[in-house]
Amino acid sequence: MTIVRCSWCGDDPLYVKYHDEEWGVPVYNDRELFEMLLLEGAQAGLSWITVLKKRAHYRKVFHRFNIKKMAAMTDDELNELLQDPGIIRNKLKVFGFRKNALAYLEHFPEKGMFSDFIWSFVDGKTIVNHLGSLDEAVATTEQSDAMSKALKKLGFTFVGSTICYAFMQAAGLVDDHVTDCFKHRSNNKG
């Protein structure tokens, strides 16, 4: 029996594994959500597979996305990372990681606050779309617009509406698997 997947993941084993095991699975852990949001921002203007291939190195150089450690990174440390081919060497993006960590610590000091904030944009439950093909997918929604506006107001960067929507898809706030994909919720009743 052939497994039907969303066509965007192609046949690259890393991409297929990401599609099958991570993309669209609801995430509630604050640190994991923060990591996902930052990596979606790092992707801006690039293909997700580029970031996915570098994700393990991002985790290494950004202290496994320990927010307090990231917030304490110095300009010298960040400038040194701009020489590291294991990450996307864009100064605004690299320094944006620290800026976002500082904004996070200022506004989400207690465990669960960030997750509650993020999930509030979908009233705490996954929005299940019924896409017949990728051509029906959208890049932004009213919810991603609202999330982007709220995050920017809190001092976050690289959180435009398109980035927020990609983050919402990845973190399971939205199910945008095409309806014939084996991962779409309508195909997973159990």
N, C-alpha and C positions, 0 to 999 in steps of 0.2 A: 504494500500500500504506500502510495506517495504522500508525503507530508506537504501540505500547502502552507506556504509562508508569505508574508508581505514581500513583495518583489524588491524593496529597497535594500534588503540585506544581502542580496546576491548569493554567491556561494563561498565567499571568504569565510573560513572556519571561525575566525574571531568574531566577525559580524553576525554570523548565524547563531553562535553561542550567546552573544549579547541579545539578539532578537528573541531567542527561545527562553532565556533564563532571567533577563533583566528588564528589557524595554516594556513599559506598560504595567509592570508589577508594582502595586501600591507600596510606597516607602513612607514610613512615619518617623524614622530615626532622625533626630536633628542634624547630627554630623553627616550622615549619608545624604540628606537633602541638601545641606550646604555644599558638600562636595559636588553633587550633581549640578547644582545651580552654577557653581564656578566653572565647572568643565564645559557646560553648555555655553557660557560666556567666552571661554577660551576658543571654542569652535567658531565663533562669529567670523563669517567670511570664508570658512573652510569646510571640508567634509568631516562628518562625525567620525569616520574611520581613522582620520588623522589623529584626532584626540584619543580615540579608543586605543590606538597602538601606543600612545604615550602615557596612558592613564597610570600604569604602574610606576612610572618614573615621577609623574606628578605627585603621587602619593608619597614617594620617598622624599623628594626635595621639599614638599610642603607638610612635613611632619604628620603624615597620614591624615591630613586635614584637621589636625588638632587646632581648634580655633584660637585658643589662647597663645599657642606657640606661633601661629601664623601672624597674629596681631603684633607680636613682639619682634618680628623679623626686621632687621635694620635695612637702611638703604643700601649699604655695602653688600649685604647678603642677597638682596633682590637684584642688584646690578650684576653680581657674580652669576646669578641664574640666567641672565640675559646672554651669557656665553655658552649655556648648556644646550646642546642639540637635542637632548631628551625631552625638552618642552618646546612650546611655541614661543619663540623669542620676540615677543611684542611687549615693549616697555609698559604701555598702558594696561595691557592684560595682566602682566606679572605684578605690577604695583597695585593693580585693581584687586588682586587676591587679598593683599594686606588691608586695603581700604574696606573691602567687604567684611573681613574678619573683625575689624574695629567697629563697623556699623552693627554687625551681629551682636558683639559683646555689649554694646550700648543699649540695644533694644530688646534683646532676648536673653536675659541673664539666667533664667531658670529653665531646667530641663522640660522639654515638651512645648515650650512657648513658640519656637520657630515652626515646628510641625503644625501646631494649632493654627498659627498665622497662615502658613502656606495652604493648608487644607480648607481654610475658611473661604477661599475664593471659589470653591466648588461645593460649599455647604457640607463639607466633611465626607462626601462620597464621590466615587469615580463617575465621570460623565462618559457614558457609553455611546459612541458614535457608530453608525452603520454605513461604512464606506464600501461601495462596490468596487472601487479601484483607487489607486493613489491620486488619480486626477481629481478626485472629489475632496481631497484633503485641503485644509486651510492652513495659513501660516500664523494667523492671529485670531483671537476671539475677544468678546467682551470681557471674559474672565482674565485672559492674559494681558489685556490692556490695563485692567484694574490692578493686577498683580505688579506689573511693570511700574505703574504710576506710584503705587504704595512703596515698593522697594526703593525707587529713586528718591522719594520723599524722606526715607530713612537713611539715605546716604550711600546706598549700594550703587555699583557701577556695572556695566555690561549686563544690564537687565532690561533690554528693550522688549517690546511685546513679542516679537518673533522668538527671541531667546527664551522668554518665559513660557511661550507655548511649547517649544521643543522640550523644555524642562518638565512641563506638565505632562506631556506624552511619556517621557522617559520615566518619570516618578510615579506613573499610574494614576494621576489625577484625571487623565483623559485616556480612554481606550480608543486608539486610532488604528488598531489592527484592522485590515480589510476583513469583511465579514466571512470570506472563505478561508482566511488564515486559521490554522488550528489554535492560535493563541487568543482569538477574539472570544470575549466572554460568552457570547451566544453558543459557542462550541465547547464550552467548559462548564457544564451545569453542576458537576460534582465537585 
